[in-house]
Each structure stands twice: as C-alpha cells, then as structure tokens.
C-alpha cells in the first residue's frame, strides 16, 4: 500500500539515487506540463479585509433567547437539530445577522442557506464596488474589483441557488441545480486546479467551468431518467492549487479539500444517494476523501485524473464504485503516475492494475471536454448519477465495467 504524508502516514524512503532522480524527473515533467498546457495560471493573492472571520467571531460571541449559538464547526447533525428547534423568525434573524456563517453551515436548512448567501453576496458586491472606486488602487487592482463585482452580479441572479460562499482570497462558492431537498439522487461536481470565484463560470467554453459542468450534467441526468428526482452541485468550495508550483504536484490542498467534501456530503438533507464526479486535481481530492466517505456515496467517477493518492482501488477503503475515464487526446496521460517522497498522486486510475471501472470518453476531446453535451463521457456520468450503472458504455480496454451490481445502500 502506498503511503502519503497528507494522510498521516510516512512517505516512501529515499533509498537510492535512482529514486531521487525519478522524483526530480516527475516533478520537472509535472511543472512543464502545467506551464505549457494552461492547466494553471499564476494568480495573485490580494490582502483584504476579512468579513468572514469577523462574522464568525461575532457568531461565537452571540446568543439567541439567552442561549449561546452552536459552534459553526459542529457536526451537521448537531446544527440540523439546532435549526429545527428554532422558529422561522429566529432562523431568518440569524441569517440576516450572520449571513456568512449561516450560508456555509452544513446541516442548516437549504433554503435558509440560499437566503443567507444572497445577503452575503450583496454585501460582497457593495465592498467590491467601493474598492473599485479607490483612487489608490492600481489599474490591475481596479480591473480585478470590476471582474469580481460582475461575477457577484451574476451569482445574485434570481434563479440561482448558492449553497456556499466565502469571499476570502480568490473566493469559494457552491451552487445547486435542481431541488436539493426533494432529490433522490445528488451529484457533486468536484473541479480541479485554478478554480476560483472568477473561474466558477465562463461565457466561452462554458463546460470547462464548474457551473457549466454541473448544468450540463443536470440536463443530461433529466434526459437519461426523467422519473428520478435529481440535483447537481457545482462544488468549488475548496482551495485549489494555483500557479506553477508544488501544490498541484502534492496532496496538501487535496487533504484540506477532502475534509470539506466529506462535511458537504454529511450535511446534505434527506437520505439521497450521492455520486461524486471529479475532474483533474478534483480527483485527487475525491481520492483522499474516499477513505472516510459517508455510506450514502454510491459512486466516485474521475476524469482526466493525475491520480487518486492510491496504487489500487482497495487503498481507497470505500464501498462506493470507482469509475475512471480519460480521452486519448488528454495531455494528462504524459504526467508520471507515481508517488515518490510526496510528489505525484499515485497510479493511473485508467490502468488495468488500478482496478477501477474504465468508462468510454468518446467525444470528450482533450482534458476539459468531459462534460460537453453530446459526448459519451457525459452520457456515462448521467447514467451513474441517476443510478443506472448497468447502462454505461465501457472503454474498449474494460468490457467488464458495466454490470448489474446492486447500488450501495
């Protein structure tokens, strides 16, 4: 079994110079690929006021009807029980006073989180508008403020359901398509590197951004099985690697993202079955998260994966089905699939030795085309999402991937 420091296990020993050179070569290839393919782009971190931290501090010192408010880091079941004990007016009051807390609380009612995040987005937009008028701001800073303001305007559209929003740094956000409370099947799209508030959605090449991926999957699921109530979450609520550096080649940020992903799943309402669809570095997040996933997760599907921090599916320690696909034109196949001294993400998920169910990706066209309408890759995702694993189309190399295995209960 491969060990990874992010999982509190010792890294492989540096036994000889061959091992050292393999690690250096792997890192060099990874960095060159990231630099020349557009997978990453250097983005600056701006210093700014932190309204989120201020709101959390106020919440921690707050009370309701003489009782302290629960910890914002409490288990989703605890938070769900707390909000269930409140009146409608009390819940609304908390959302208005602490929108950045309530809007991000797993276990809080979904509709309340939507309302809280609308308030938080409105406040964030006002801050960006004010910042954009600062005479001391550089042209680049003013341009960024305007871009963020336009993105916030878009997220404030009447029909949008924002499940999470954090304006700190480059921003984190999650959006729901469909009725999350009534859904029997929930799909979570986990995107990869350079996912920020500004890249959460795109006008051009829409299906390469989290919003376009999730919308496309939601439409495909409804067409695949109109009788199944589904919801899809575009989940960009973790800090992804940025720039040309070590973060994209290591699992540190994936480990942090995995904790947030596990919490998301545990905080979903009802008893719906959940499928994870993980692209690029998002598959690293899902691989780490798999070690302790809620039992309601029936499937984990990865596309364009650099690895799942494992050498075999058995190392993921999950009862969920593991699916993998890669388009022949996806440049990710040139990245070394190994782990040495913490660099790299382990075995290739589409290799026969890994043990995943290998799906056809026909029509995907490269690293970012897996969610494009009309592709076999999207159709396969949709069949998994609605609970029809026997209907998927396998890759030529794996005719056994589609079977009649009973879905995980």
C-alpha positions as CSV (number, residue, x, y, z in Angstrom):
1,X,0.0,0.0,0.0
2,X,1.3,3.4,-0.9
3,X,1.7,5.9,2.0
4,X,1.1,9.6,1.8
5,X,2.1,12.2,4.3
6,X,-1.2,14.1,3.9
7,X,-2.9,11.0,5.3
8,X,-0.7,10.9,8.4
9,X,1.4,8.1,7.0
10,X,5.2,8.1,6.4
11,X,6.4,8.8,2.9
12,X,8.4,6.3,0.9
13,X,12.0,6.2,1.9
14,X,14.7,7.8,-0.2
15,X,16.6,4.6,-0.8
16,X,19.0,5.4,-3.6
17,X,19.9,8.0,-6.2
18,X,17.6,6.3,-8.8
19,X,14.7,7.1,-6.5
20,X,15.8,10.7,-6.1
21,X,16.2,11.2,-9.9
22,X,12.8,9.6,-10.5
23,X,11.3,12.1,-8.1
24,X,13.1,15.1,-9.7
25,X,12.1,13.9,-13.2
26,X,8.5,13.5,-12.1
27,X,8.4,17.0,-10.6
28,X,10.0,18.5,-13.7
29,X,7.6,16.9,-16.1
30,X,4.6,17.9,-14.0
31,X,5.7,21.6,-13.8
32,X,6.5,21.7,-17.5
33,X,3.1,20.3,-18.4
34,X,1.3,22.7,-16.0
35,X,3.2,25.6,-17.5
36,X,2.6,24.8,-21.2
37,X,-1.0,23.5,-21.2
38,X,-2.9,26.2,-19.4
39,X,-3.9,23.8,-16.6
40,X,-2.7,26.6,-14.2
41,X,-2.1,30.3,-14.4
42,X,-0.3,32.3,-11.8
43,X,-2.8,34.3,-9.8
44,X,-2.0,36.8,-7.1
45,X,-3.4,36.7,-3.6
46,X,-4.7,40.1,-2.5
47,X,-4.7,41.3,1.0
48,X,-8.1,42.5,2.0
49,X,-10.4,42.8,5.0
50,X,-11.8,39.5,6.1
51,X,-15.6,39.8,6.7
52,X,-15.9,36.0,7.1
53,X,-13.6,35.9,10.1
54,X,-15.3,38.9,11.6
55,X,-18.7,37.3,11.2
56,X,-17.6,34.0,12.7
57,X,-16.2,35.9,15.7
58,X,-19.4,37.7,16.2
59,X,-21.3,34.4,15.9
60,X,-19.1,32.8,18.5
61,X,-19.9,35.6,21.0
62,X,-23.6,35.8,20.0
63,X,-26.7,34.3,21.6
64,X,-30.3,33.7,20.9
65,X,-33.0,33.8,23.6
66,X,-30.3,33.8,26.2
67,X,-28.6,30.7,24.8
68,X,-25.1,30.6,23.2
69,X,-25.1,29.9,19.5
70,X,-23.7,26.4,18.5
71,X,-20.2,26.1,17.2
72,X,-20.1,26.7,13.4
73,X,-17.8,23.7,13.3
74,X,-20.2,21.4,15.0
75,X,-21.3,18.2,13.3
76,X,-24.0,18.7,10.6
77,X,-26.5,16.6,12.6
78,X,-26.0,18.9,15.6
79,X,-26.5,22.0,13.5
80,X,-29.6,20.5,11.8
81,X,-31.1,19.8,15.3
82,X,-30.4,23.3,16.4
83,X,-32.1,25.0,13.5
84,X,-35.0,22.5,13.7
85,X,-35.6,23.8,17.3
86,X,-36.0,27.5,16.1
87,X,-39.0,29.4,14.8
88,X,-39.0,30.7,11.3
89,X,-38.4,34.2,12.5
90,X,-35.4,33.1,14.6
91,X,-33.8,31.3,11.7
92,X,-34.4,34.4,9.4
93,X,-32.9,36.7,12.1
94,X,-29.7,34.6,12.3
95,X,-29.4,34.6,8.5
96,X,-29.7,38.4,8.5
97,X,-27.2,39.0,11.3
98,X,-24.6,36.3,10.3
99,X,-25.1,35.6,6.6
100,X,-21.5,34.4,6.0
101,X,-21.9,31.9,8.8
102,X,-25.4,30.6,8.2
103,X,-24.8,30.4,4.4
104,X,-22.0,28.0,5.0
105,X,-23.3,25.8,7.8
106,X,-23.8,22.1,6.9
107,X,-27.0,21.0,8.4
108,X,-28.7,24.3,8.2
109,X,-31.9,24.3,6.0
110,X,-31.0,24.6,2.4
111,X,-33.4,27.4,1.6
112,X,-32.1,29.4,4.6
113,X,-28.5,29.0,3.3
114,X,-29.7,30.3,-0.1
115,X,-31.2,33.4,1.5
116,X,-28.2,33.9,3.8
117,X,-25.8,33.7,0.8
118,X,-27.8,36.2,-1.2
119,X,-27.3,38.7,1.7
120,X,-23.6,37.8,1.8
121,X,-23.2,38.2,-1.9
122,X,-25.0,41.6,-1.9
123,X,-22.6,42.8,0.9
124,X,-19.6,41.5,-1.0
125,X,-20.7,43.2,-4.2
126,X,-21.0,46.5,-2.3
127,X,-17.5,46.1,-1.0
128,X,-16.1,45.4,-4.4
129,X,-17.9,48.4,-5.9
130,X,-16.5,50.6,-3.1
131,X,-13.0,49.1,-3.6
132,X,-13.2,49.7,-7.4
133,X,-13.5,53.5,-6.7
134,X,-10.4,53.6,-4.5
135,X,-8.1,56.2,-6.1
136,X,-5.1,54.4,-4.6
137,X,-5.9,51.1,-6.4
138,X,-3.6,50.1,-9.3
139,X,-5.2,49.6,-12.7
140,X,-4.8,45.8,-12.3
141,X,-6.5,46.0,-8.9
142,X,-9.4,48.1,-10.2
143,X,-9.8,45.6,-13.1
144,X,-10.0,42.7,-10.6
145,X,-12.5,44.5,-8.5
146,X,-14.7,45.1,-11.5
147,X,-14.4,41.5,-12.6
148,X,-15.4,40.3,-9.1
149,X,-18.3,42.7,-9.0
150,X,-19.6,41.3,-12.3
151,X,-19.2,37.8,-11.1
152,X,-21.2,38.6,-7.9
153,X,-23.9,40.3,-10.0
154,X,-24.2,37.0,-11.9
155,X,-24.4,34.9,-8.7
156,X,-27.2,37.3,-7.5
157,X,-29.5,36.4,-10.4
158,X,-33.0,35.5,-9.2
159,X,-32.9,31.8,-10.3
160,X,-29.5,30.9,-8.7
161,X,-29.2,28.7,-5.6
162,X,-25.9,29.4,-3.8
163,X,-25.2,26.8,-1.2
164,X,-21.9,28.2,0.0
165,X,-20.0,31.4,-0.5
166,X,-16.7,32.6,1.1
167,X,-15.2,35.9,-0.3
168,X,-11.8,35.4,1.3
169,X,-8.8,35.3,-1.0
170,X,-9.8,34.1,-4.5
171,X,-13.2,33.1,-3.2
172,X,-15.0,29.8,-2.8
173,X,-18.6,29.0,-3.9
174,X,-21.0,26.2,-4.5
175,X,-24.2,26.2,-6.4
176,X,-27.2,23.8,-6.6
177,X,-29.1,22.9,-9.8
178,X,-32.5,21.2,-9.0
179,X,-34.4,20.7,-5.8
180,X,-31.8,19.5,-3.2
181,X,-34.4,18.9,-0.5
182,X,-36.5,16.5,-2.7
183,X,-33.8,14.9,-4.7
184,X,-33.4,11.1,-4.6
185,X,-30.0,11.3,-6.3
186,X,-27.4,14.0,-5.8
187,X,-24.4,14.5,-8.0
188,X,-21.4,16.6,-6.8
189,X,-19.0,18.0,-9.4
190,X,-15.5,18.5,-8.0
191,X,-13.4,20.7,-10.3
192,X,-9.6,20.9,-10.5
193,X,-6.8,23.4,-10.5
194,X,-7.3,27.2,-10.7
195,X,-10.9,27.1,-9.6
196,X,-11.8,30.4,-8.0
197,X,-14.8,32.8,-7.7
198,X,-13.8,34.3,-11.1
199,X,-13.4,31.0,-12.9
200,X,-16.5,29.4,-11.3
201,X,-18.4,30.1,-14.6
202,X,-17.4,31.1,-18.1
203,X,-19.2,32.5,-21.1
204,X,-16.9,31.0,-23.6
205,X,-16.1,27.3,-23.2
206,X,-18.8,27.1,-20.6
207,X,-18.5,23.4,-20.0
208,X,-14.9,23.7,-18.8
209,X,-16.0,25.6,-15.7
210,X,-17.9,24.2,-12.6
211,X,-21.2,25.9,-13.4
212,X,-21.2,24.7,-17.0
213,X,-20.1,21.2,-15.9
214,X,-22.9,20.9,-13.4
215,X,-25.6,22.4,-15.6
216,X,-24.7,20.0,-18.4
217,X,-24.7,17.0,-16.1
218,X,-28.1,18.1,-14.6
219,X,-29.7,18.4,-18.1
220,X,-28.2,15.0,-19.1
221,X,-29.5,13.3,-16.0
222,X,-33.0,14.6,-16.5
223,X,-32.9,13.3,-20.1
224,X,-31.5,9.9,-19.0
225,X,-34.2,9.3,-16.4
226,X,-37.0,11.9,-16.2
227,X,-38.7,10.0,-13.4
228,X,-35.8,10.3,-11.0
229,X,-35.6,13.5,-8.9
230,X,-32.0,14.7,-9.2
231,X,-29.9,17.6,-8.1
232,X,-26.4,18.6,-9.1
233,X,-23.9,20.7,-7.0
234,X,-21.2,22.7,-8.7
235,X,-18.8,22.4,-5.7
236,X,-15.9,24.9,-5.8
237,X,-15.9,25.2,-2.0
238,X,-12.2,24.2,-1.5
239,X,-8.9,26.0,-2.2
240,X,-7.5,24.5,-5.3
241,X,-3.8,24.8,-6.4
242,X,-2.8,28.0,-8.1
243,X,0.2,28.9,-10.2
244,X,3.2,26.8,-11.3
245,X,4.4,25.3,-8.1
246,X,4.4,22.3,-5.8
247,X,0.7,22.5,-4.7
248,X,-0.5,20.9,-8.0
249,X,2.0,18.0,-7.6
250,X,1.3,17.3,-3.9
251,X,-1.8,16.3,-1.9
252,X,-1.7,19.1,0.8
253,X,-4.6,21.1,-0.7
254,X,-6.4,17.9,-1.6
255,X,-6.3,16.7,2.0
256,X,-7.9,20.0,3.1
257,X,-10.5,19.8,0.3
258,X,-11.3,16.3,1.2
259,X,-12.3,17.3,4.8
260,X,-14.7,19.9,3.3
261,X,-16.1,17.5,0.8
262,X,-16.8,14.9,3.5
263,X,-18.6,17.6,5.5
264,X,-20.7,18.6,2.5
265,X,-21.9,15.1,2.0
266,X,-22.7,14.6,5.6
267,X,-24.7,17.8,5.7
268,X,-26.9,17.1,2.7
269,X,-30.6,16.9,3.5
270,X,-32.6,13.7,3.5
271,X,-31.3,10.3,2.6
272,X,-30.5,10.8,-1.1
273,X,-27.8,8.7,-2.8
274,X,-24.7,10.7,-3.8
275,X,-22.3,10.4,-6.7
276,X,-19.0,12.3,-7.0
277,X,-17.8,13.4,-10.4
278,X,-14.2,14.6,-10.0
279,X,-12.1,16.3,-12.8
280,X,-8.4,16.6,-12.9
281,X,-7.0,17.7,-9.5
282,X,-10.5,17.3,-8.2
283,X,-9.9,13.5,-8.5
284,X,-7.1,13.8,-6.0
285,X,-9.5,15.5,-3.6
286,X,-12.0,12.7,-4.1
287,X,-9.3,10.0,-3.7
288,X,-8.3,11.4,-0.3
289,X,-11.9,11.9,0.7
290,X,-12.8,8.3,-0.3
291,X,-11.0,7.0,2.8
292,X,-13.8,8.2,5.0
293,X,-16.9,8.9,2.9
294,X,-20.4,8.7,4.1
295,X,-22.1,5.5,3.2
296,X,-24.6,7.3,1.1
297,X,-21.9,7.9,-1.6
298,X,-22.5,5.1,-4.1
299,X,-20.2,6.1,-6.9
300,X,-17.0,8.1,-7.4
301,X,-16.1,8.9,-11.1
302,X,-12.9,10.6,-12.1
303,X,-11.9,12.1,-15.5
304,X,-8.6,13.3,-16.7
305,X,-7.1,12.2,-13.4
306,X,-3.4,12.7,-12.3
307,X,-4.1,10.0,-9.7
308,X,-6.2,9.4,-6.6
309,X,-3.3,9.1,-4.0
310,X,-3.5,5.3,-4.2
311,X,-1.9,2.4,-6.1
312,X,-5.1,0.4,-6.2
313,X,-8.8,0.9,-5.6
314,X,-8.6,-1.2,-2.5
315,X,-6.5,1.5,-0.9
316,X,-9.4,3.9,-1.1
317,X,-11.2,1.9,1.6
318,X,-14.7,2.6,0.3
319,X,-17.7,0.6,-0.7
320,X,-18.5,3.1,-3.5
321,X,-17.9,2.0,-7.1
322,X,-14.9,3.7,-8.6
323,X,-15.1,4.7,-12.2
324,X,-12.4,6.3,-14.4
325,X,-12.1,7.7,-17.9
326,X,-9.5,9.6,-20.0
327,X,-9.8,10.9,-23.5
328,X,-6.9,9.7,-25.8
329,X,-6.1,13.3,-26.5
330,X,-5.9,14.4,-22.9
331,X,-2.4,15.6,-22.1
332,X,-2.7,14.4,-18.5
333,X,-1.5,10.9,-19.7
334,X,2.0,12.3,-20.1
335,X,2.2,13.2,-16.4
336,X,4.1,10.5,-14.5
337,X,1.6,8.4,-12.5
338,X,3.7,7.7,-9.4
339,X,4.4,8.9,-5.9
340,X,7.9,9.5,-4.6
341,X,8.6,11.5,-1.4
342,X,5.2,13.1,-1.5
343,X,5.4,14.2,-5.2
344,X,2.9,12.8,-7.6
345,X,-0.5,11.3,-7.0
346,X,-0.1,7.5,-7.4
347,X,-1.2,5.1,-10.0
348,X,-3.1,5.9,-13.2
349,X,-6.8,5.3,-12.4
350,X,-7.5,4.1,-16.0
351,X,-4.7,1.5,-15.9
352,X,-5.8,-2.2,-15.6
353,X,-3.7,-2.6,-12.5
354,X,-5.5,0.1,-10.6
355,X,-8.8,-1.8,-10.6
356,X,-11.3,1.0,-11.4
357,X,-14.2,0.5,-13.9
358,X,-12.9,2.2,-17.0
359,X,-15.5,4.1,-19.0
360,X,-15.6,5.3,-22.6
361,X,-14.9,9.0,-23.0
362,X,-15.8,9.2,-26.7
363,X,-16.3,12.7,-27.9
364,X,-14.7,14.4,-24.9
365,X,-11.8,16.0,-26.9
366,X,-8.9,16.7,-24.6
367,X,-8.5,17.5,-20.9
368,X,-11.6,19.8,-20.4
369,X,-14.2,18.2,-22.7
370,X,-15.7,15.5,-20.5
371,X,-18.9,17.4,-19.6
372,X,-19.7,18.7,-23.2
373,X,-23.2,17.9,-24.4
374,X,-23.4,15.0,-26.8
375,X,-20.4,13.2,-25.6
376,X,-20.3,9.6,-24.4
377,X,-18.4,10.8,-21.3
378,X,-21.3,13.0,-20.2
379,X,-23.9,10.3,-21.0
380,X,-21.9,7.8,-18.8
381,X,-21.8,10.4,-16.0
382,X,-25.5,10.9,-16.3
383,X,-26.3,7.1,-16.1
384,X,-24.1,6.9,-13.0
385,X,-25.8,9.9,-11.5
386,X,-29.3,8.6,-11.9
387,X,-28.3,5.1,-10.6
388,X,-28.1,3.1,-13.8
389,X,-24.6,1.7,-13.7
390,X,-25.5,-1.2,-16.0
391,X,-26.3,1.3,-18.8
392,X,-22.8,2.8,-19.1
393,X,-20.5,2.4,-22.1
394,X,-17.2,0.9,-21.2
395,X,-13.8,1.7,-22.7
396,X,-12.6,-0.9,-25.1
397,X,-10.0,-1.9,-22.6
398,X,-12.6,-2.8,-19.9
399,X,-15.7,-4.6,-21.1
400,X,-16.5,-5.7,-17.5
401,X,-17.1,-2.2,-16.1
402,X,-20.8,-2.2,-16.6
403,X,-22.6,-4.9,-14.6
404,X,-25.7,-5.3,-12.5
405,X,-24.1,-4.7,-9.1
406,X,-26.6,-3.6,-6.6
407,X,-26.2,0.1,-5.8
408,X,-24.7,0.8,-2.4
409,X,-27.5,1.3,0.1
